[in-house]
Amino acid sequence: KLDELNDIIAGCRQNDRICQEKLYRQFFPPLYALCKKFFDDNHEVLTALNNGMLRVYKNIGQYDSSKGEFFNWVYTIIRNSALTLIRG
């Protein structure tokens, strides 16, 4: 499972669309639940999630596994994306 995630991360670093979709689908349930905590409106939930995932793809090269788990890194980006959307 971890090897598969590492392969997906490596693919995302190469801007591989299939790997990006796999990453999105793999983490969608918990990240959607996170965004639901901030917004009642489904459109806003998905906007926060999708804005955050774009940041994840854009900055995935900066992820450093020695500093913590990948999911926690993604979770933080998504949370910050939701907070940014709230601040408008």
C-alpha positions in Angstrom: 0.0 0.0 0.0 2.8 2.4 0.9 4.8 1.5 -2.2 1.7 2.2 -4.3 1.3 5.6 -2.6 5.0 6.3 -3.3 4.5 5.4 -7.0 1.5 7.7 -7.1 3.5 10.6 -5.5 6.3 10.0 -8.0 3.8 10.1 -10.9 2.3 13.3 -9.5 5.8 14.9 -9.4 5.9 14.1 -13.2 2.5 15.8 -13.7 1.0 12.4 -14.6 -2.8 13.0 -14.8 -3.6 9.3 -14.0 -1.6 9.5 -10.8 -3.2 12.8 -9.9 -6.6 11.2 -10.3 -5.6 8.2 -8.2 -4.3 10.5 -5.4 -7.5 12.5 -5.5 -9.7 9.4 -5.3 -7.6 7.8 -2.6 -7.8 10.8 -0.3 -11.2 12.1 -1.3 -13.3 10.7 1.6 -11.3 12.1 4.5 -10.6 15.4 2.8 -14.2 15.8 1.8 -15.2 15.2 5.5 -12.6 17.8 6.5 -14.0 20.5 4.2 -17.6 19.6 5.3 -16.6 20.9 8.8 -16.1 24.3 7.3 -19.0 24.6 4.8 -22.6 23.4 4.6 -22.8 24.1 0.9 -21.6 21.2 -1.2 -20.3 23.6 -3.9 -18.1 25.4 -1.4 -16.9 22.0 0.1 -15.7 20.9 -3.4 -14.2 24.3 -4.2 -12.1 24.2 -1.1 -11.1 20.6 -1.7 -10.3 21.1 -5.4 -8.4 24.4 -4.8 -6.4 22.5 -2.2 -5.6 19.6 -4.4 -4.4 21.9 -7.1 -1.9 23.3 -4.5 -0.9 19.7 -3.6 -0.2 18.9 -7.3 1.7 22.2 -7.8 3.8 21.8 -4.6 4.3 18.1 -4.4 7.9 18.5 -5.3 8.4 20.3 -1.9 7.0 17.3 0.1 9.7 15.9 2.3 9.0 12.5 3.8 11.5 13.0 6.5 9.3 15.8 8.0 6.2 13.7 8.3 3.5 11.6 6.6 2.3 12.5 3.2 -1.4 12.5 4.2 -0.7 15.0 7.0 1.0 17.3 4.5 -2.0 17.0 2.2 -4.5 17.5 5.0 -2.7 20.7 6.1 -2.9 22.1 2.6 -6.6 21.3 2.2 -7.4 22.8 5.6 -5.5 26.0 4.7 -7.4 26.1 1.4 -10.7 25.9 3.3 -9.6 28.7 5.6 -8.5 30.8 2.7 -11.9 30.4 1.1 -13.7 31.4 4.3 -11.6 34.5 4.6 -12.6 35.3 1.0 
